[in-house]
């Protein structure tokens, strides 16, 4: 029987301060909006295409859920009644989505990546359109946590305390930070006629290409790829691309310089207007939001077990989850597809690719990652009329990944989407990158507290000075020493063993500790 008045143990304790991922999900939703053609615009004869950009307006961590708001800025391109070149009608469509995030509180942080998978418009009449957009929003909800752990025993002295410790690492999400920033630049449009073209649509795709920790500062660099759809004064359509570099510094505390950084940059707003002095130049203003996650390997010491050679002991235990990095990788996959048009394609005007939700499935020991790529190509048919063709296709990536490993993945489409006329339609080529983080979490049994009880010899009479016994299958030296209230060193010395690997089929002398 244990006496609560007996000596309690003194422990060395530590606290693991990190973030738990309360939710990591992609929400797909459809939004619709009816809109009236502005008075300054002519009547609609035929809608050709809808170009758009999904922007991030706000994020909020709530009790048990994460909310994201944004806006789709759509340019509806149509041929007007009476002929002439394409006309543009701009429409703004707000959206809100919410993901369940058990354990998330208002102290948490929400990271979001909205993107427009597909946008279509239908003319209800020459002065009214119905816009439909298909969205995918990646949401990651991070909750700060403090987890106390027991590292070892510091007292009391003279009680023959033996302890078993685990020395290892914990791969943890150490910091989650964000930084809004703006920058502007002037872009000169390249045209064949030398005259100022009309801007029909603009898209921005920021991408962080480099990040580095120096002290408490995270330095990241990247490019914003701008894509423009232009109409020459004579009515010809062209596309143009420009790259605008950015470089920013973010304050990150508690991560260390050896951390692994992941920085995603999202568009908050995009404004492109002709320069007042030269209409062949565009003044571009961007509001961006950088969202950073920093992971690091934290050294951890856990007290896994303990006992006393002189006293019985009451021990309280708990499982401590420790995470290990299995692999961090980027797997590029080539996309090559023929989009059938059913007619001859004279030339390609513009091509773009959007990505949907990443799905995971297993085939034996392989983990199969798949994402839908939404392809859109604007082209001229044999009659020089502007046409649009759309198609979605799955892109797969296979990984050798055990079932015990958790894989977090997101996809990007770096670089340009190439499209060219081919027999039967348009051939499209591009690259989709799968960014994968594979981790494995193990629950290790550990001691949370302990208390000394009565002496081992109390009520037992005289203890034998030595015991002779055969180790049981799977039994370790620690288990034998603990069961008999002696030390591992004494057993090794009594049996003239140099390592704590028990001999097979041999009786052991178990000396008693006096």
DRENBA-123228 format. One line per field, with one value per residue (C-alpha): residue in three letters; x, y, z. Coordinates in nm, 2 decimals, padded with zeros to 4 digits. Layout:
BEGIN
code <- (ALA,...)
east <- (X,...)
north <- (Y,...)
up <- (Z,...)
! end
This chain:
BEGIN
code <- (UNK,UNK,UNK,UNK,UNK,UNK,UNK,UNK,UNK,UNK,UNK,UNK,UNK,UNK,UNK,UNK,UNK,UNK,UNK,UNK,UNK,UNK,UNK,UNK,UNK,UNK,UNK,UNK,UNK,UNK,UNK,UNK,UNK,UNK,UNK,UNK,UNK,UNK,UNK,UNK,UNK,UNK,UNK,UNK,UNK,UNK,UNK,UNK,UNK,UNK,UNK,UNK,UNK,UNK,UNK,UNK,UNK,UNK,UNK,UNK,UNK,UNK,UNK,UNK,UNK,UNK,UNK,UNK,UNK,UNK,UNK,UNK,UNK,UNK,UNK,UNK,UNK,UNK,UNK,UNK,UNK,UNK,UNK,UNK,UNK,UNK,UNK,UNK,UNK,UNK,UNK,UNK,UNK,UNK,UNK,UNK,UNK,UNK,UNK,UNK,UNK,UNK,UNK,UNK,UNK,UNK,UNK,UNK,UNK,UNK,UNK,UNK,UNK,UNK,UNK,UNK,UNK,UNK,UNK,UNK,UNK,UNK,UNK,UNK,UNK,UNK,UNK,UNK,UNK,UNK,UNK,UNK,UNK,UNK,UNK,UNK,UNK,UNK,UNK,UNK,UNK,UNK,UNK,UNK,UNK,UNK,UNK,UNK,UNK,UNK,UNK,UNK,UNK,UNK,UNK,UNK,UNK,UNK,UNK,UNK,UNK,UNK,UNK,UNK,UNK,UNK,UNK,UNK,UNK,UNK,UNK,UNK,UNK,UNK,UNK,UNK,UNK,UNK,UNK,UNK,UNK,UNK,UNK,UNK,UNK,UNK,UNK,UNK,UNK,UNK,UNK,UNK,UNK,UNK,UNK,UNK,UNK,UNK,UNK,UNK,UNK,UNK,UNK,UNK,UNK,UNK,UNK,UNK,UNK,UNK,UNK,UNK,UNK,UNK,UNK,UNK,UNK,UNK,UNK,UNK,UNK,UNK,UNK,UNK,UNK,UNK,UNK,UNK,UNK,UNK,UNK,UNK,UNK,UNK,UNK,UNK,UNK,UNK,UNK,UNK,UNK,UNK,UNK,UNK,UNK,UNK,UNK,UNK,UNK,UNK,UNK,UNK,UNK,UNK,UNK,UNK,UNK,UNK,UNK,UNK,UNK,UNK,UNK,UNK,UNK,UNK,UNK,UNK,UNK,UNK,UNK,UNK,UNK,UNK,UNK,UNK,UNK,UNK,UNK,UNK,UNK,UNK,UNK,UNK,UNK,UNK,UNK,UNK,UNK,UNK,UNK,UNK,UNK,UNK,UNK,UNK,UNK,UNK,UNK,UNK,UNK,UNK,UNK,UNK,UNK,UNK,UNK,UNK,UNK,UNK,UNK,UNK,UNK,UNK,UNK,UNK,UNK,UNK,UNK,UNK,UNK,UNK,UNK,UNK,UNK,UNK,UNK,UNK,UNK,UNK,UNK,UNK,UNK,UNK,UNK,UNK,UNK,UNK,UNK,UNK,UNK,UNK,UNK,UNK,UNK,UNK,UNK,UNK,UNK,UNK,UNK,UNK,UNK,UNK,UNK,UNK,UNK,UNK,UNK,UNK,UNK,UNK,UNK,UNK,UNK,UNK,UNK,UNK,UNK,UNK,UNK,UNK,UNK,UNK,UNK,UNK,UNK,UNK,UNK,UNK,UNK,UNK,UNK,UNK,UNK,UNK,UNK,UNK,UNK,UNK,UNK,UNK,UNK,UNK,UNK,UNK,UNK,UNK,UNK,UNK,UNK,UNK,UNK,UNK,UNK,UNK,UNK,UNK,UNK,UNK,UNK,UNK,UNK,UNK,UNK,UNK,UNK,UNK,UNK,UNK,UNK,UNK,UNK,UNK,UNK,UNK,UNK,UNK,UNK,UNK,UNK,UNK,UNK,UNK,UNK,UNK,UNK,UNK,UNK,UNK,UNK,UNK,UNK,UNK,UNK,UNK,UNK,UNK,UNK,UNK,UNK,UNK,UNK,UNK,UNK,UNK,UNK,UNK,UNK,UNK,UNK,UNK,UNK,UNK,UNK,UNK,UNK,UNK,UNK,UNK,UNK,UNK,UNK,UNK,UNK,UNK,UNK,UNK,UNK,UNK,UNK,UNK,UNK,UNK,UNK,UNK,UNK,UNK,UNK,UNK,UNK,UNK,UNK,UNK,UNK,UNK,UNK,UNK,UNK,UNK,UNK,UNK,UNK,UNK,UNK,UNK,UNK,UNK,UNK,UNK,UNK,UNK,UNK,UNK)
east <- (00.00,00.13,00.15,00.08,00.29,00.60,00.86,00.74,00.99,01.16,01.16,01.34,01.07,01.05,00.77,00.73,00.60,00.47,00.16,-00.08,-00.26,-00.63,-00.74,-00.58,-00.84,-00.94,-01.29,-01.45,-01.75,-01.95,-02.08,-02.32,-02.42,-02.65,-02.52,-02.65,-02.44,-02.33,-02.49,-02.16,-02.12,-02.30,-02.54,-02.40,-02.40,-02.18,-01.98,-01.63,-01.45,-01.43,-01.09,-01.07,-00.85,-00.95,-00.81,-00.79,-00.98,-00.98,-00.93,-01.06,-00.99,-01.30,-01.38,-01.37,-01.38,-01.18,-01.34,-01.20,-01.34,-01.23,-01.33,-01.34,-01.26,-01.39,-01.36,-01.64,-01.52,-01.79,-01.85,-02.10,-02.40,-02.31,-01.96,-01.62,-01.36,-01.41,-01.56,-01.49,-01.74,-01.60,-01.78,-01.69,-01.82,-01.75,-01.72,-01.70,-01.61,-01.57,-01.39,-01.43,-01.12,-01.16,-00.93,-00.89,-00.95,-00.93,-00.56,-00.50,-00.39,-00.56,-00.36,-00.55,-00.48,-00.79,-00.78,-01.02,-01.06,-01.31,-01.53,-01.82,-02.09,-02.42,-02.61,-02.97,-03.05,-02.84,-02.82,-02.79,-02.55,-02.52,-02.17,-02.07,-01.73,-01.58,-01.34,-01.09,-00.97,-00.68,-00.73,-00.47,-00.57,-00.28,-00.33,-00.05,00.00,00.23,00.29,00.48,00.71,00.91,01.29,01.43,01.47,01.66,01.59,01.56,01.91,02.00,01.69,01.86,01.67,01.72,01.58,01.54,01.55,01.48,01.70,01.57,01.41,01.06,00.99,00.75,00.58,00.76,00.63,00.34,00.37,00.23,00.31,00.11,00.31,00.25,00.46,00.40,00.58,00.54,00.51,00.56,00.33,00.49,00.27,00.32,00.16,00.34,00.01,-00.15,-00.35,-00.66,-00.62,-00.89,-00.78,-00.49,-00.38,-00.12,00.05,00.30,00.56,00.82,01.14,01.38,01.36,01.63,01.64,01.90,01.86,01.50,01.44,01.30,01.42,01.22,01.23,01.02,00.84,00.49,00.41,00.17,-00.03,-00.21,-00.47,-00.45,-00.65,-00.46,-00.63,-00.71,-00.88,-00.61,-00.56,-00.23,-00.10,00.19,00.38,00.59,00.78,00.80,01.05,00.99,01.20,01.07,01.17,00.95,01.01,01.01,01.09,01.18,01.26,01.64,01.84,01.81,01.44,01.25,01.06,00.75,00.63,00.31,00.22,-00.14,-00.29,-00.51,-00.57,-00.45,-00.48,-00.36,-00.43,-00.28,-00.02,-00.14,00.17,00.21,-00.09,00.15,00.26,00.06,00.08,00.06,-00.02,-00.03,-00.13,00.01,00.00,00.30,00.21,00.50,00.54,00.87,00.94,01.24,01.39,01.37,01.59,01.38,01.46,01.18,01.17,01.03,01.05,01.20,01.21,01.39,01.61,01.51,01.15,00.83,00.71,00.38,00.43,00.18,00.23,00.12,00.19,00.39,00.35,00.68,00.70,00.97,01.04,01.03,01.09,01.03,01.02,00.90,00.78,00.72,00.48,00.45,00.10,00.05,-00.30,-00.48,-00.79,-01.03,-01.20,-01.38,-01.25,-00.92,-00.73,-00.56,-00.37,-00.36,-00.42,-00.39,-00.37,-00.40,-00.41,-00.58,-00.55,-00.82,-00.82,-00.53,-00.67,-00.50,-00.55,-00.34,-00.24,-00.05,00.26,00.22,00.05,-00.12,-00.16,-00.40,-00.51,-00.75,-00.59,-00.84,-00.71,-00.85,-00.73,-00.84,-00.79,-00.88,-01.07,-01.04,-01.28,-01.06,-01.33,-01.23,-01.32,-01.26,-01.21,-01.20,-01.11,-01.01,-00.78,-00.63,-00.26,-00.12,00.20,00.31,00.51,00.66,00.51,00.41,00.06,00.20,00.34,00.12,00.17,00.08,00.07,-00.01,00.03,00.16,00.19,00.52,00.62,00.43,00.15,00.24,-00.03,-00.01,-00.24,-00.25,-00.45,-00.79,-00.75,-00.49,-00.20,-00.12,00.20,00.28,00.43,00.25,00.46,00.35,00.50,00.50,00.59,00.59,00.60,00.55,00.41,00.49,00.33,00.61,00.51,00.66,00.64,00.44,00.49,00.60,00.60,00.81,00.62,00.73,01.06,01.08,01.17,00.87,00.67,00.87,01.13,01.48,01.54,01.77,02.11,02.10,01.84,01.90,01.65,01.61,01.51,01.17,01.13,01.13,01.24,01.51,01.78,01.59,01.28,01.47,01.66,01.34,01.15,01.41,01.49,01.86,02.06,02.15,02.52,02.51,02.35,02.61,02.90,02.76,02.73,03.05,02.86,02.99,02.67,02.31,02.21,02.09,02.24,02.00,01.93,02.15,02.06,02.13,02.25,02.04,02.22,02.02,02.09,02.13)
north <- (00.00,00.34,00.62,00.96,01.12,00.94,01.13,01.25,01.26,01.57,01.59,01.78,01.90,02.07,02.21,02.15,02.47,02.42,02.43,02.14,02.12,02.14,02.11,02.06,02.05,02.17,02.30,02.30,02.51,02.68,03.03,03.20,03.56,03.73,04.06,04.34,04.46,04.81,05.09,05.18,04.83,04.70,04.41,04.06,03.85,03.56,03.50,03.37,03.32,03.42,03.51,03.55,03.58,03.45,03.68,03.64,03.90,03.77,03.47,03.40,03.14,03.05,02.79,02.47,02.62,02.83,03.08,03.23,03.51,03.63,03.77,03.64,03.92,03.80,03.95,03.83,03.85,03.86,03.95,04.24,04.27,04.47,04.32,04.46,04.33,04.16,04.36,04.31,04.31,04.31,04.13,04.09,03.78,03.75,03.40,03.26,02.91,02.75,02.43,02.23,02.25,02.05,02.21,02.54,02.85,03.22,03.21,02.99,03.10,03.02,02.98,02.99,02.94,03.02,02.95,02.96,02.62,02.72,03.02,03.02,03.27,03.24,03.52,03.52,03.79,04.05,04.27,04.01,03.73,03.44,03.39,03.06,03.01,02.68,02.74,02.54,02.68,02.51,02.57,02.49,02.57,02.59,02.59,02.69,02.43,02.38,02.02,01.96,01.66,01.48,01.45,01.28,01.26,01.51,01.38,01.26,01.13,00.80,00.61,00.39,00.55,00.40,00.58,00.50,00.79,00.84,01.07,01.18,01.45,01.59,01.73,02.02,02.31,02.59,02.91,03.03,03.39,03.61,03.95,04.16,04.37,04.58,04.67,04.85,04.85,04.97,04.71,04.80,04.60,04.44,04.48,04.41,04.74,04.97,05.12,05.09,04.77,04.72,04.51,04.24,04.04,04.01,03.73,03.72,03.41,03.48,03.21,03.20,03.05,03.10,03.13,03.14,03.18,03.42,03.46,03.55,03.68,03.49,03.62,03.51,03.60,03.51,03.63,03.74,03.60,03.84,03.72,03.97,03.91,04.20,04.32,04.52,04.83,04.62,04.35,04.09,03.91,03.85,03.73,03.86,03.76,03.96,03.86,04.10,04.01,04.06,04.02,04.05,03.99,03.83,03.81,03.46,03.37,03.04,02.85,02.85,02.88,02.51,02.52,02.41,02.70,02.69,03.03,03.07,03.41,03.49,03.78,04.02,04.27,04.33,04.66,04.72,05.05,05.23,05.48,05.84,05.94,05.64,05.42,05.14,05.10,04.95,05.07,04.75,04.75,04.43,04.37,04.03,03.82,03.60,03.30,03.12,02.79,02.69,02.34,02.23,01.93,01.98,01.77,01.58,01.38,01.17,00.98,00.65,00.44,00.45,00.24,00.24,-00.05,00.03,00.13,00.05,00.32,00.45,00.58,00.77,00.73,00.89,00.86,01.14,01.18,01.24,01.32,01.22,01.37,01.08,01.28,01.63,01.63,01.80,01.56,01.72,01.55,01.63,01.72,01.66,01.65,01.70,01.92,01.82,02.11,01.94,02.20,02.33,02.56,02.84,02.98,02.98,03.30,03.21,02.90,02.85,02.57,02.56,02.30,02.14,01.93,01.68,01.34,01.05,00.67,00.36,00.08,-00.17,-00.01,00.29,00.62,00.76,01.14,01.28,01.63,01.75,02.00,02.24,02.34,02.64,02.74,03.05,03.01,03.13,02.89,02.86,03.16,03.38,03.37,03.35,03.02,02.86,02.50,02.36,02.02,01.87,01.57,01.39,01.42,01.14,01.10,00.77,00.75,00.46,00.55,00.31,00.33,00.46,00.77,01.08,01.28,01.64,01.76,02.07,02.13,02.42,02.48,02.67,02.82,02.87,02.66,02.58,02.52,02.47,02.37,02.00,01.75,01.74,02.03,02.19,02.01,02.15,02.09,02.19,02.08,02.01,01.99,01.78,01.93,01.65,01.64,01.29,01.25,00.97,01.01,00.76,00.76,00.69,00.58,00.81,00.90,01.20,01.17,00.92,00.88,00.66,00.41,00.18,-00.01,-00.32,-00.54,-00.43,-00.73,-00.97,-01.10,-01.14,-01.11,-01.36,-01.23,-01.38,-01.52,-01.77,-01.74,-01.78,-01.47,-01.49,-01.44,-01.07,-00.97,-00.70,-00.64,-00.34,-00.55,-00.81,-00.55,-00.36,-00.67,-00.78,-00.43,-00.44,-00.25,-00.34,-00.28,-00.54,-00.80,-00.74,-00.76,-01.08,-01.26,-01.11,-00.95,-00.65,-00.54,-00.52,-00.79,-01.10,-01.43,-01.69,-02.00,-01.91,-01.87,-01.54,-01.45,-01.17,-01.02,-00.83,-00.46,-00.41)
up <- (00.00,-00.09,00.16,00.01,00.28,00.15,-00.05,-00.39,-00.68,-00.81,-01.19,-01.46,-01.69,-02.03,-02.25,-02.62,-02.77,-03.13,-03.35,-03.41,-03.74,-03.66,-04.02,-04.36,-04.63,-04.97,-05.01,-05.36,-05.42,-05.69,-05.69,-05.93,-06.00,-06.24,-06.37,-06.60,-06.89,-06.81,-07.02,-07.18,-07.32,-07.64,-07.64,-07.63,-07.94,-07.82,-07.50,-07.59,-07.26,-06.89,-06.75,-06.37,-06.06,-05.72,-05.45,-05.07,-04.87,-04.51,-04.27,-03.93,-03.67,-03.46,-03.20,-03.39,-03.74,-03.99,-04.22,-04.54,-04.75,-05.10,-05.43,-05.78,-06.03,-06.36,-06.71,-06.94,-07.30,-07.57,-07.93,-07.95,-08.18,-08.48,-08.51,-08.41,-08.17,-07.84,-07.55,-07.18,-06.89,-06.54,-06.26,-05.89,-05.71,-05.34,-05.17,-04.82,-04.71,-04.37,-04.27,-03.95,-03.73,-03.41,-03.14,-03.31,-03.10,-03.17,-03.08,-03.39,-03.74,-04.06,-04.39,-04.72,-05.09,-05.31,-05.68,-05.97,-06.13,-06.40,-06.49,-06.74,-06.84,-07.02,-07.18,-07.04,-07.29,-07.47,-07.16,-06.88,-06.80,-06.55,-06.42,-06.27,-06.10,-05.97,-05.68,-05.48,-05.15,-04.96,-04.58,-04.31,-03.95,-03.70,-03.32,-03.08,-02.81,-02.51,-02.41,-02.08,-02.08,-01.81,-01.89,-01.58,-01.21,-01.00,-00.65,-00.38,-00.33,-00.18,-00.28,-00.55,-00.84,-01.18,-01.48,-01.85,-02.09,-02.46,-02.65,-02.99,-03.20,-03.26,-03.60,-03.53,-03.68,-03.48,-03.63,-03.84,-03.96,-04.23,-04.39,-04.62,-04.87,-05.18,-05.47,-05.80,-06.14,-06.49,-06.77,-07.13,-07.36,-07.66,-07.97,-08.34,-08.45,-08.22,-08.12,-07.77,-07.74,-07.52,-07.21,-07.21,-06.91,-06.66,-06.42,-06.15,-06.02,-05.73,-05.65,-05.38,-05.52,-05.23,-04.85,-04.58,-04.21,-04.07,-03.69,-03.63,-03.98,-04.27,-04.61,-04.91,-05.27,-05.57,-05.89,-05.98,-06.33,-06.50,-06.80,-07.02,-07.30,-07.54,-07.84,-08.11,-08.26,-08.57,-08.36,-08.35,-08.02,-07.85,-07.52,-07.32,-07.01,-06.76,-06.45,-06.16,-05.88,-05.51,-05.19,-04.84,-04.47,-04.21,-03.84,-03.71,-03.35,-03.20,-03.52,-03.54,-03.86,-03.94,-04.00,-04.31,-04.46,-04.67,-04.80,-05.00,-05.15,-05.23,-05.43,-05.23,-05.51,-05.86,-06.05,-06.41,-06.57,-06.88,-06.79,-06.83,-07.01,-07.24,-07.32,-07.43,-07.07,-06.78,-06.42,-06.21,-05.84,-05.64,-05.28,-05.17,-04.85,-04.76,-04.54,-04.39,-04.20,-04.04,-03.92,-03.72,-03.55,-03.17,-02.94,-02.69,-02.38,-02.24,-01.91,-02.02,-01.70,-01.35,-01.03,-00.70,-00.58,-00.21,-00.23,-00.41,-00.64,-00.77,-01.13,-01.35,-01.72,-02.05,-02.42,-02.58,-02.96,-03.14,-03.51,-03.75,-04.10,-04.35,-04.67,-04.82,-05.19,-05.51,-05.78,-06.13,-06.36,-06.73,-06.87,-07.24,-07.38,-07.71,-07.67,-07.95,-08.12,-08.40,-08.64,-08.78,-08.54,-08.73,-08.43,-08.05,-07.86,-07.50,-07.27,-06.90,-06.65,-06.31,-06.04,-05.82,-05.51,-05.43,-05.37,-05.20,-05.24,-05.19,-05.43,-05.23,-05.08,-05.31,-05.23,-05.53,-05.54,-05.80,-05.90,-06.17,-06.42,-06.58,-06.92,-07.11,-07.46,-07.66,-08.03,-08.38,-08.60,-08.98,-09.02,-08.79,-08.52,-08.16,-07.99,-07.65,-07.56,-07.20,-07.06,-06.73,-06.69,-06.39,-06.32,-06.09,-05.89,-05.72,-05.40,-05.21,-04.88,-04.59,-04.45,-04.12,-04.29,-04.33,-04.65,-04.68,-05.04,-05.25,-05.62,-05.84,-06.21,-06.25,-06.58,-06.90,-07.05,-07.41,-07.67,-08.04,-08.32,-08.39,-08.60,-08.45,-08.21,-07.98,-07.81,-07.46,-07.27,-06.91,-06.58,-06.25,-05.94,-05.63,-05.32,-05.06,-04.69,-04.54,-04.17,-03.92,-03.57,-03.29,-02.94,-02.69,-02.33,-02.08,-01.71,-01.60,-01.22,-00.96,-00.58,-00.35,-00.14,00.14,00.15,-00.07,00.22,00.43,00.53,00.31,00.56,00.45,00.07,-00.10,-00.19,-00.54,-00.77,-01.06,-01.35,-01.72,-01.92,-02.08,-02.46,-02.55,-02.20,-02.17,-01.92,-01.79,-01.72,-01.52,-01.31,-01.24,-01.14,-00.89,-00.76,-00.87,-01.13,-01.48,-01.40,-01.12,-01.34,-01.61,-01.36,-01.19,-01.53,-01.68,-01.97,-02.15,-02.33,-02.23,-02.48,-02.30,-02.40,-02.54,-02.34,-02.04,-01.68,-01.52,-01.17,-01.03,-00.73,-00.47,-00.39,-00.02)
! end
